[in-house]
Amino acid sequence: MKEYTIKDIAKIANVSPRTVSRVVNKEEKVKKETREKILKIIKSTGYQVNLIARSLRKKTTGILMVFVEKNAANYIGNFHNVFIRFLDSEANRLGYKLIVSKSSASKVEENKHDGFYLLKNGFADGAIIFDTREIDRRIDYLVGSDIPFVIVGRDNVYESTSFVNLDNIKAGYLGAEHLIKRGHKSIRFFLGDENFTVNQDRTKGFIQACNDYHIKSESRHIDYGIMNPKFAYEKMKNILEAEIPDALFVSGDQRAIGAYHAIQERGLKIPQDIAVLGIDNIPLSEYYYPALTTISQSVRKMANGAIKILVQQLKDPEKHKSQRIIFQPKLIIRDST
């Protein structure tokens, strides 16, 4: 099968190679009919852009790294999948491609299997980081290496960093308040890693709401380390052997399915015996039985905001200033509370 070049495409279309290049790079200075003609030829010939040649010519790769935390579950959860899908859609619209890499807040490996290796050696232009911690070596590395990046979460160490984030203190408060107003006094809160800033903030909000509504400290329990549905199932099963709380607040809709299993396996009903509330509003949550009450994050807006900030850094690094956008959570009431 012949491997077509940009000159071949130009010859078939009876245009200059520069015009083909403008179409490939999504530049606006091409007539609509000419653009459509060239795109049709590109599709029929199977022409592929030589990314290495383009990066050498433009001194950019058009590639963005997305770093997600390695965790005990060793997989990327549903929330991350949805968020990354929106990131990818917006990045593609602006002419960028994404590569997802696992990473660790405790160290930057820089081996050939790690995304930081690509960044260091110029095979990617910038980065997006999930799952930040108060002390995060990835942020230290990117700031020290002067690599453009944006955080999905927060950073209180550097004033120069940019991030998009949910108001997680408010999310924790909103969830606890909803359950308390439903008449529940004995509430358990399931969260993941205690060191993640998102979980620390949600805990602050939860405790603040409990204090404001005079819920006794012995009636509220915070359980960390609930990393996946299996952990949620096992933890809830153990709890139910000793007590039946009024309500369960789960940081992450996907984990809530494990709690559902344990509760229903015990012969208890949701919400009659135990109310269950999640966070994320993943697409599956409304199809749980009963449909899961949850707290929605503006995932598409957050993803678009992250890409916009990063692209601004890449296009005009000298004029770029730190941007920190906080999105507000929204309670979605369904049948589980």
Phi, psi and chi 1 to 4 in degrees:
 res  aa     phi    psi   chi1   chi2   chi3   chi4
   1 MET       -  129.1 -175.7  175.8  177.5      -
   2 LYS   -67.2  140.0 -179.2  177.8  177.9  179.0
   3 GLU   -98.4  109.3 -168.9  169.3  -51.3      -
   4 TYR   -79.2  145.6  -72.3   86.1      -      -
   5 THR  -107.3  172.2   67.4      -      -      -
   6 ILE   -64.0  -30.5 -164.5  167.6      -      -
   7 LYS   -68.7  -37.2  -70.8 -177.7  178.5  179.2
   8 ASP   -62.6  -44.3  -66.9  -32.0      -      -
   9 ILE   -63.1  -42.2  -57.1  -59.1      -      -
  10 ALA   -62.5  -41.2      -      -      -      -
  11 LYS   -65.3  -43.6 -173.5  175.1 -179.5  179.9
  12 ILE   -64.2  -39.5  -64.4  168.6      -      -
  13 ALA   -83.3   -9.5      -      -      -      -
  14 ASN    60.7   44.9 -163.2   27.7      -      -
  15 VAL  -134.4  177.1  -63.3      -      -      -
  16 SER   -82.9  154.1   69.7      -      -      -
  17 PRO   -56.6  -31.5  -27.7   36.4      -      -
  18 ARG   -63.3  -38.1  177.0   61.2 -174.8  140.7
  19 THR   -66.5  -41.2  -59.0      -      -      -
  20 VAL   -61.1  -43.0  176.9      -      -      -
  21 SER   -59.4  -41.1  177.4      -      -      -
  22 ARG   -63.1  -38.6  -77.2  174.2  175.2  157.6
  23 VAL   -67.1  -46.3  171.2      -      -      -
  24 VAL   -60.5  -38.8  168.3      -      -      -
  25 ASN   -89.3    7.6  -69.4  -54.8      -      -
  26 LYS    59.7   36.5  -60.9 -178.8 -179.8  179.7
  27 GLU   -79.5  153.7  -64.9  178.5   18.2      -
  28 GLU   -85.2  -17.1  -64.5  179.4   -0.4      -
  29 LYS   -80.9   51.3  -61.6  177.1 -179.1  178.7
  30 VAL  -139.5  135.7 -178.1      -      -      -
  31 LYS   -62.4  147.8  -68.7  179.9 -179.7  178.5
  32 LYS   -56.5  -46.7 -177.2 -179.3  177.6 -178.2
  33 GLU   -67.4  -34.7   56.1  -90.6   26.3      -
  34 THR   -68.8  -43.2  -56.6      -      -      -
  35 ARG   -59.4  -47.1 -178.7 -175.6  -58.3  -82.8
  36 GLU   -63.0  -39.4  -69.8  174.7   -8.7      -
  37 LYS   -62.6  -46.1  178.2 -177.8  177.4 -178.0
  38 ILE   -66.8  -42.6  -68.3  170.1      -      -
  39 LEU   -62.6  -36.9  -72.4  173.0      -      -
  40 LYS   -65.9  -41.0 -172.7  175.1 -179.0 -179.5
  41 ILE   -67.0  -42.7  -67.2  168.8      -      -
  42 ILE   -58.4  -43.1  -73.3  172.9      -      -
  43 LYS   -66.9  -43.0 -174.9  176.1 -179.6 -180.0
  44 SER   -70.7  -30.8   65.4      -      -      -
  45 THR   -89.4  -17.0   57.5      -      -      -
  46 GLY    74.8   23.2      -      -      -      -
  47 TYR   -59.1  134.2  169.1   70.0      -      -
  48 GLN  -118.8  136.9  -64.1  -71.2  -37.7      -
  49 VAL   -72.0  134.3  178.1      -      -      -
  50 ASN   -80.0   99.1 -172.6  -35.7      -      -
  51 LEU   -64.8  -35.3  -66.6  176.0      -      -
  52 ILE   -67.7  -44.5  -66.3  174.8      -      -
  53 ALA   -63.2  -40.9      -      -      -      -
  54 ARG   -63.5  -42.0  179.1 -159.4  -87.1 -176.8
  55 SER   -66.3  -36.4   66.9      -      -      -
  56 LEU   -66.7  -37.5  -71.4  171.4      -      -
  57 ARG   -73.2  -43.9 -174.4  172.3   63.0 -105.7
  58 LYS   -94.3   -8.0  -61.0  178.8   71.0  175.0
  59 LYS    62.0   23.6  -62.8 -177.4  179.8  179.3
  60 THR  -139.8  160.0   61.7      -      -      -
  61 THR  -106.4  -21.7   64.8      -      -      -
  62 GLY    73.8   16.4      -      -      -      -
  63 ILE  -114.7  133.5  -66.0  172.6      -      -
  64 LEU  -117.5  135.3  -52.6  175.9      -      -
  65 MET   -89.9  141.4  -63.3  -58.3  -51.4      -
  66 VAL  -119.0  118.6  177.7      -      -      -
  67 PHE  -103.3  123.7  -68.7  105.0      -      -
  68 VAL  -117.2  148.7  -67.5      -      -      -
  69 GLU   -70.8  134.5  170.0   76.9   11.6      -
  70 LYS   -66.5  136.4  -65.0  175.6 -178.6  176.6
  71 ASN  -137.3  175.8   57.1   47.5      -      -
  72 ALA   -62.1  -28.2      -      -      -      -
  73 ALA   -77.6  -20.8      -      -      -      -
  74 ASN    58.8   38.3 -160.3   31.7      -      -
  75 TYR  -154.3  161.7   74.6  106.2      -      -
  76 ILE   -92.4  126.5  -62.1  175.1      -      -
  77 GLY   -74.6  173.1      -      -      -      -
  78 ASN   -61.8  -40.2 -163.0  -73.7      -      -
  79 PHE   -59.9  -45.6  169.1   74.7      -      -
  80 HIS   -62.1  -40.7  -72.6   83.0      -      -
  81 ASN   -59.9  -45.8  -77.5  -28.4      -      -
  82 VAL   -63.8  -45.6  172.0      -      -      -
  83 PHE   -62.3  -45.5 -155.5  116.1      -      -
  84 ILE   -66.1  -33.1  -69.8  169.0      -      -
  85 ARG   -61.6  -42.2  179.6  162.4   55.3   85.4
  86 PHE   -69.7  -38.8  -73.9  130.7      -      -
  87 LEU   -58.5  -46.8  -75.9  173.8      -      -
  88 ASP   -62.5  -42.2 -171.8   55.5      -      -
  89 SER   -61.6  -46.1  176.0      -      -      -
  90 GLU   -70.8  -38.5 -177.5   64.1    6.7      -
  91 ALA   -62.6  -44.9      -      -      -      -
  92 ASN   -60.8  -40.1  -68.7  168.4      -      -
  93 ARG   -59.7  -33.1 -171.1 -178.1   72.4   81.3
  94 LEU   -96.0    7.4  -63.7  174.0      -      -
  95 GLY    91.3   16.8      -      -      -      -
  96 TYR  -113.2  156.8  -67.7   88.1      -      -
  97 LYS  -117.1  152.4  -59.2  179.5 -174.0  -60.0
  98 LEU  -110.2  144.5  -63.4 -172.6      -      -
  99 ILE  -125.2  127.1  -64.2  178.1      -      -
 100 VAL   -96.3  132.5  179.5      -      -      -
 101 SER  -134.4  136.3  174.1      -      -      -
 102 LYS   -71.6  150.9  -69.4 -178.0  179.5  178.6
 103 SER  -152.8  175.0   61.0      -      -      -
 104 SER  -133.8  133.3  171.7      -      -      -
 105 ALA   -68.4  -18.3      -      -      -      -
 106 SER   -83.7  -20.9   61.0      -      -      -
 107 LYS  -162.1  157.9   63.1  178.6  179.4  178.1
 108 VAL  -110.6  117.2  173.8      -      -      -
 109 GLU   -78.9  -40.5  -64.7  179.1    8.2      -
 110 GLU    60.4   21.1  -85.0 -169.1   -3.2      -
 111 ASN   -84.9  171.6   64.6   49.3      -      -
 112 LYS   -69.3  -10.9   62.3 -178.1 -179.9 -179.9
 113 HIS   -96.1   -0.3  -56.6  -65.1      -      -
 114 ASP  -107.7  144.7 -174.0   85.4      -      -
 115 GLY   -62.0  -26.0      -      -      -      -
 116 PHE   -68.1  -26.1  -75.2   99.2      -      -
 117 TYR   -63.3  -42.7  176.8   85.9      -      -
 118 LEU   -64.7  -42.7  -63.4  177.8      -      -
 119 LEU   -63.6  -46.9  -78.6  168.8      -      -
 120 LYS   -60.5  -36.3 -179.7 -176.2  178.1 -177.3
 121 ASN   -97.3   13.9  -70.6  -78.8      -      -
 122 GLY    78.0   18.3      -      -      -      -
 123 PHE   -93.4    2.8  -67.6  109.0      -      -
 124 ALA  -148.1  151.9      -      -      -      -
 125 ASP   -92.0  -31.7  -60.0  -30.2      -      -
 126 GLY  -165.2 -178.0      -      -      -      -
 127 ALA  -143.5  156.1      -      -      -      -
 128 ILE  -124.6  129.5  -60.9  165.8      -      -
 129 ILE  -115.9  130.0  -61.0 -176.5      -      -
 130 PHE  -102.8  167.3  -77.7   88.4      -      -
 131 ASP    58.3   55.5  -48.6  -46.3      -      -
 132 THR   -80.7  155.3   55.5      -      -      -
 133 ARG  -119.3  166.3  -59.7  173.6 -176.5 -115.8
 134 GLU   -58.0  -43.1  -70.3  -70.7   -7.7      -
 135 ILE  -109.4  109.1  -61.4  173.9      -      -
 136 ASP  -129.1  109.0 -161.7  -53.3      -      -
 137 ARG   -67.0  -24.4  -61.3  -54.8  179.3 -161.5
 138 ARG   -65.2  -42.4  -61.0  169.9  -59.0  173.9
 139 ILE   -66.6  -42.4  -63.8  174.9      -      -
 140 ASP   -56.1  -44.9  -65.2  -21.7      -      -
 141 TYR   -64.6  -47.6  176.6   88.6      -      -
 142 LEU   -66.9  -39.5  -67.3  169.5      -      -
 143 VAL   -65.1  -46.1  169.6      -      -      -
 144 GLY   -65.4  -29.6      -      -      -      -
 145 SER   -92.8   -0.8  -57.5      -      -      -
 146 ASP    56.6   43.3 -161.1   26.0      -      -
 147 ILE   -99.3  129.4  -66.1  171.0      -      -
 148 PRO   -62.1  135.2  -22.2   34.1      -      -
 149 PHE  -159.8  163.5   72.2  100.4      -      -
 150 VAL  -137.9  148.0   63.3      -      -      -
 151 ILE  -105.3  137.6  -61.2  163.9      -      -
 152 VAL   -99.2   96.7  177.9      -      -      -
 153 GLY   143.6 -141.5      -      -      -      -
 154 ARG  -143.6  165.7   67.4  170.1  170.1   83.6
 155 ASP  -146.3  122.4  168.3   40.8      -      -
 156 ASN  -107.0    4.8  -68.6  -23.5      -      -
 157 VAL   -88.7  -46.5  177.0      -      -      -
 158 TYR  -109.0  134.9  -62.3   96.9      -      -
 159 GLU   -77.1  -19.4  -66.9 -177.7   -1.3      -
 160 SER   -84.9  -13.0   60.6      -      -      -
 161 THR   -76.5  154.4   54.4      -      -      -
 162 SER  -113.8  146.2  -65.9      -      -      -
 163 PHE  -154.0  160.3   60.2   69.1      -      -
 164 VAL  -117.4  141.5  -64.8      -      -      -
 165 ASN  -155.7  152.1 -163.9   21.2      -      -
 166 LEU   -81.2  146.9 -178.1   72.3      -      -
 167 ASP   -72.4   86.5 -173.9  -20.9      -      -
 168 ASN   -73.3  -25.6  -76.2  -63.2      -      -
 169 ILE   -64.2  -43.3  -66.0  177.0      -      -
 170 LYS   -66.8  -36.7 -173.4  171.8 -179.3  179.8
 171 ALA   -61.7  -44.6      -      -      -      -
 172 GLY   -63.4  -39.7      -      -      -      -
 173 TYR   -66.4  -46.1 -169.6   99.8      -      -
 174 LEU   -60.3  -42.4 -160.7   61.7      -      -
 175 GLY   -65.7  -47.7      -      -      -      -
 176 ALA   -62.8  -43.2      -      -      -      -
 177 GLU   -60.4  -42.9 -178.0 -179.0   52.9      -
 178 HIS   -60.2  -45.9  171.6   70.1      -      -
 179 LEU   -67.3  -39.2  -66.2  172.1      -      -
 180 ILE   -65.0  -43.3  -66.4  165.3      -      -
 181 LYS   -67.3  -19.0  -74.7 -175.5  173.9 -179.4
 182 ARG   -81.9    0.2  -77.6  -75.1 -160.7  -92.2
 183 GLY    95.6    7.9      -      -      -      -
 184 HIS   -87.4  134.3  -55.3  -57.0      -      -
 185 LYS  -116.5  -29.8  -61.8 -173.1 -177.3  -59.4
 186 SER   -99.9  106.4  172.4      -      -      -
 187 ILE  -126.8  134.9  -55.0  170.3      -      -
 188 ARG  -111.6  143.4  -58.9 -155.4   70.0  122.9
 189 PHE  -121.6  115.3 -167.7   13.9      -      -
 190 PHE   -94.7  127.5  -78.2    7.4      -      -
 191 LEU  -134.8  166.9  -59.9  112.4      -      -
 192 GLY   -82.8 -135.4      -      -      -      -
 193 ASP   -62.5  127.4 -167.8  -41.3      -      -
 194 GLU   -64.0  -23.0 -174.3  174.9    2.9      -
 195 ASN   -85.1  -11.5  -65.5  -52.4      -      -
 196 PHE   -72.4  135.6  -74.7  171.0      -      -
 197 THR   -61.6  -33.9   55.8      -      -      -
 198 VAL   -61.4  -41.5   57.6      -      -      -
 199 ASN   -72.7  -34.6  -66.7  -32.6      -      -
 200 GLN   -63.3  -42.7  -66.9  169.2   -2.0      -
 201 ASP   -69.0  -41.3  -71.3  -11.9      -      -
 202 ARG   -64.8  -35.6  -71.2  175.2 -178.1  177.7
 203 THR   -64.3  -42.4  -61.5      -      -      -
 204 LYS   -58.0  -45.7  -73.3  177.6 -174.6  175.6
 205 GLY   -64.5  -41.6      -      -      -      -
 206 PHE   -60.8  -49.0  175.6   79.7      -      -
 207 ILE   -63.8  -40.8  -67.9  172.2      -      -
 208 GLN   -60.9  -43.6 -175.1 -179.0  -25.2      -
 209 ALA   -65.3  -42.4      -      -      -      -
 210 CYS   -61.3  -40.1  -71.7      -      -      -
 211 ASN   -66.7  -44.1  -70.6  -21.4      -      -
 212 ASP   -62.4  -32.7  -71.8  -10.0      -      -
 213 TYR  -101.9   13.3  -74.3   91.2      -      -
 214 HIS    60.0   40.3  -49.5  -66.4      -      -
 215 ILE   -83.4  124.4  -61.2  -61.6      -      -
 216 LYS   -62.9  145.4  -64.4  177.8 -179.0  178.2
 217 SER   -60.4  -32.4   57.2      -      -      -
 218 GLU   -74.7  -11.0   60.1  -92.7   24.2      -
 219 SER   -96.6   -5.3  -63.1      -      -      -
 220 ARG  -121.2  136.0   63.3 -159.9 -165.8 -150.6
 221 HIS  -134.2  134.1  -59.6  -85.5      -      -
 222 ILE  -112.7  122.6  -62.1  168.1      -      -
 223 ASP  -116.2  112.9  -59.9  -73.8      -      -
 224 TYR   -92.6  170.1  -68.6  106.8      -      -
 225 GLY    83.0   11.7      -      -      -      -
 226 ILE   -87.2   87.6  -47.5  -60.4      -      -
 227 MET   -88.3  -18.4  -51.6  -59.9  -69.1      -
 228 ASN  -159.6  175.3   58.3   35.8      -      -
 229 PRO   -58.5  -35.8  -27.2   36.0      -      -
 230 LYS   -62.7  -45.7 -178.8 -177.5  177.9 -178.0
 231 PHE   -62.7  -39.0  -73.7   17.3      -      -
 232 ALA   -64.6  -41.6      -      -      -      -
 233 TYR   -61.4  -49.5  166.9   75.1      -      -
 234 GLU   -65.4  -40.7  -68.5  172.0  -13.0      -
 235 LYS   -66.5  -45.0 -176.9   65.6  178.1  179.3
 236 MET   -65.5  -37.3 -163.9   65.5 -153.0      -
 237 LYS   -61.6  -43.2 -170.1  174.3  179.5 -180.0
 238 ASN   -65.8  -40.3  -70.0  -23.8      -      -
 239 ILE   -61.9  -43.6  -70.7  168.0      -      -
 240 LEU   -69.1  -17.0  -67.9  174.2      -      -
 241 GLU   -73.6  -21.7  -70.4  176.0   -1.9      -
 242 ALA  -109.1  -31.5      -      -      -      -
 243 GLU  -159.6  165.6   61.6  165.3  -44.4      -
 244 ILE  -121.7   99.6  -59.9  176.6      -      -
 245 PRO   -67.7  159.9   25.6  -32.7      -      -
 246 ASP   -69.1  -36.4  -64.5  -21.6      -      -
 247 ALA  -152.3  155.1      -      -      -      -
 248 LEU  -127.9  127.8  174.9   65.5      -      -
 249 PHE  -109.7  120.6 -174.3   10.8      -      -
 250 VAL  -115.4  123.4 -173.9      -      -      -
 251 SER   -80.3   87.2 -179.6      -      -      -
 252 GLY   126.4  110.7      -      -      -      -
 253 ASP   -57.0  -37.9  -70.1  -10.1      -      -
 254 GLN   -63.4  -36.5 -169.3  170.2    3.6      -
 255 ARG   -69.3  -28.2  -63.5  165.2 -171.1  160.7
 256 ALA   -60.8  -27.8      -      -      -      -
 257 ILE   -63.6  -32.2 -163.4   68.6      -      -
 258 GLY   -66.8  -40.4      -      -      -      -
 259 ALA   -66.1  -40.6      -      -      -      -
 260 TYR   -54.0  -47.5  -96.2   50.1      -      -
 261 HIS   -59.0  -48.0 -174.4 -173.4      -      -
 262 ALA   -63.5  -41.8      -      -      -      -
 263 ILE   -65.5  -47.4  -68.2  167.1      -      -
 264 GLN   -72.7  -31.1  -67.2  166.9  -16.1      -
 265 GLU   -63.6  -31.3 -173.8  177.3   71.9      -
 266 ARG   -78.2   -6.6 -173.7   81.9  175.2 -176.7
 267 GLY    86.4   13.9      -      -      -      -
 268 LEU   -95.0  157.4  -60.3  170.6      -      -
 269 LYS  -111.3  145.0  -67.1 -176.4  177.2 -179.6
 270 ILE  -107.4  125.6  -56.9  168.7      -      -
 271 PRO   -98.8    5.2   36.9  -35.4      -      -
 272 GLN   -58.2  -42.1  -68.2   88.9  -23.3      -
 273 ASP   -96.6  -41.6  -61.7  -49.3      -      -
 274 ILE  -140.4  124.3  -56.5  175.6      -      -
 275 ALA   -82.6  145.1      -      -      -      -
 276 VAL  -130.0  132.0 -179.0      -      -      -
 277 LEU  -128.8  137.2  169.2   68.6      -      -
 278 GLY  -115.0 -176.9      -      -      -      -
 279 ILE  -136.7  137.7  -62.4 -179.7      -      -
 280 ASP   129.3  -37.0  -72.5  -19.4      -      -
 281 ASN    54.6   50.3 -167.0   30.2      -      -
 282 ILE   -66.1  155.6   62.3  172.9      -      -
 283 PRO   -54.1  -32.8  -29.0   36.6      -      -
 284 LEU   -71.8  -21.6  -76.5  173.8      -      -
 285 SER   -60.8  -32.1   62.4      -      -      -
 286 GLU   -77.6   -7.6   63.1  179.5  -52.2      -
 287 TYR  -104.2    1.8  -61.3  104.6      -      -
 288 TYR   -63.7  160.0  -71.6   13.9      -      -
 289 TYR  -123.4  113.7 -175.6   77.3      -      -
 290 PRO   -73.0  161.0   28.1  -35.3      -      -
 291 ALA   -54.8  135.2      -      -      -      -
 292 LEU   -81.0  123.3 -178.4   67.1      -      -
 293 THR   -69.8  135.7  -64.6      -      -      -
 294 THR  -150.1  172.6 -174.2      -      -      -
 295 ILE  -112.7  121.4  -66.1  170.7      -      -
 296 SER   -86.3  139.9  177.8      -      -      -
 297 GLN  -105.0  147.1  -54.0 -166.9   45.6      -
 298 SER   -80.3   71.0  -57.7      -      -      -
 299 VAL   -62.2  -47.6  177.2      -      -      -
 300 ARG   -61.8  -44.3 -175.6 -171.4  -67.8  -87.0
 301 LYS   -65.2  -39.8  -70.6 -179.1  179.7  178.6
 302 MET   -64.5  -43.1  -71.4  172.8   69.0      -
 303 ALA   -63.5  -46.9      -      -      -      -
 304 ASN   -62.5  -38.9  -70.6   -7.5      -      -
 305 GLY   -64.5  -40.6      -      -      -      -
 306 ALA   -63.5  -45.8      -      -      -      -
 307 ILE   -64.1  -42.3  -67.0  -66.6      -      -
 308 LYS   -60.2  -45.8 -178.6  179.3  178.8 -179.1
 309 ILE   -62.6  -45.3  -69.3  170.4      -      -
 310 LEU   -66.0  -42.5 -176.3   53.8      -      -
 311 VAL   -64.1  -36.9  169.3      -      -      -
 312 GLN   -61.9  -40.4  -74.4  173.8   -9.4      -
 313 GLN   -62.2  -42.5  -72.2 -174.0   56.7      -
 314 LEU   -69.0  -38.8  -67.1  169.8      -      -
 315 LYS   -79.4  -31.4  -71.5 -172.4  172.7  179.8
 316 ASP  -145.3   67.9 -159.9   -9.2      -      -
 317 PRO   -61.3  -29.1   20.9  -31.9      -      -
 318 GLU   -69.5  -36.3  -61.5  -60.2  -36.9      -
 319 LYS   -93.7   -8.0  -68.6 -175.7  178.9  179.5
 320 HIS   -67.9  135.4  175.8   75.7      -      -
 321 LYS  -119.9  155.1  -65.4 -179.0 -179.5  179.0
 322 SER   -55.6  132.3  170.9      -      -      -
 323 GLN  -124.7  132.3  -64.5 -175.8   62.1      -
 324 ARG  -133.1  109.2  -62.2 -177.7  166.6 -172.6
 325 ILE  -110.3  123.0  -54.0  172.5      -      -
 326 ILE  -107.9  125.2  -52.1  -63.4      -      -
 327 PHE  -101.5  147.9  -67.3   85.4      -      -
 328 GLN   -93.2  137.4  -65.6  -55.6  -53.0      -
 329 PRO   -75.3  157.2   29.1  -34.5      -      -
 330 LYS  -134.8  128.9 -179.1 -178.8  178.7 -177.5
 331 LEU   -77.1  127.3 -178.7   65.9      -      -
 332 ILE  -111.7  103.9  -51.8  -65.9      -      -
 333 ILE   -87.3  123.4  -60.9  174.9      -      -
 334 ARG  -125.4 -141.3  -62.6 -166.0 -177.9  111.1
 335 ASP   -95.5  -11.2  -58.8  -28.9      -      -
 336 SER   -83.1   -5.0   65.9      -      -      -
 337 THR  -125.7      -   57.6      -      -      -
